[in-house]
Amino acid sequence: MPKGRITKLTPAVQKAICKALSEGNTRHDSAILAGVCVASFCVWMQRGRESKAGIHLEFLEAVKEAEAEAVADSVKCIRRA
């Protein structure tokens, strides 16, 4: 039987956070927009860095990808200017 509380890190929450990040929002604001405590976001990221597999590692990778998308979009805008 699992120990501790049930995580609020669901696929829907991850998707909401990553959508906000890919649009250029900060990690802080993305967490709040998804209805998540910023401290929880930080804990999930730390667990992802410490994991070799699982939902927290998947979350960490998804966050990095979303942030990279935001940077790429920003660079495109700058080059078009």
N, C-alpha and C positions, 0 to 999 in steps of 0.2 A: 504494500500500500504506500502511495506517495506521501512524503512528509511535507509540511509547510502549507502555505497558501497556494491557491490556484493562481497562476500568472495571468496578468492582464495583457500579456503580449500574445495577441491573437493575429491571425492573418489579416483581418480587417484593420486592426490598429497599425500593424506594420505597413500596410498599403497606404493608410492615411498619412502616416509620418513620412514615408518615402515620397508620396505625391507632393507634400508641402516642401520637402527638401529639394526635390527636383525643380520646383518652381522658384527656388532661390531663397526660401525662408531659412532662418537659423535653426539649429538643433533645438534650442529653447522654445522658440515659437512653434516649430513643427510639433513638438511634444504637446504643447498646450492646445494647439488646434485639433489634435487627435484625442484630446481629453485625457492625457496622461500626465502624471506628475513628472516634473523634470528630473527629480531624483531617481525615479524608476527608470527613465530613459538612460541615465548615466549608469545605473546598476546593470541594465541589460547590455550596454556597450562593454562594460568591464567584463561581464560574464562571457561575452562573445570573444573578447581578446584572450580569455583564459581557456576557452573551449577548443576542442579538436573537431567537434560535430555538434549538431543539435540546433534548437530554435534560436539560441542566442548568437551562435556563430552565423547562422543564416541572416539574422537581423543585422548584425555588424556588417556583413557583406552587402546587404541590400542598402543600408544607409550610405556606405561608401560609394556604391554605384549611383545612387540618387544624387549625392553631392557632386560626383563627377559629371553627371548630366547637366546639373545647374551651371557648373563652371564652363562646360562646353557651349552651352547656350549663350552664356554671357560673352564668351570669346567671339562667337559668331556675330553678336550684336555690335561688339566693339569693332570688328573688322569691316562690318557694313557701314559704319559711321564715317 
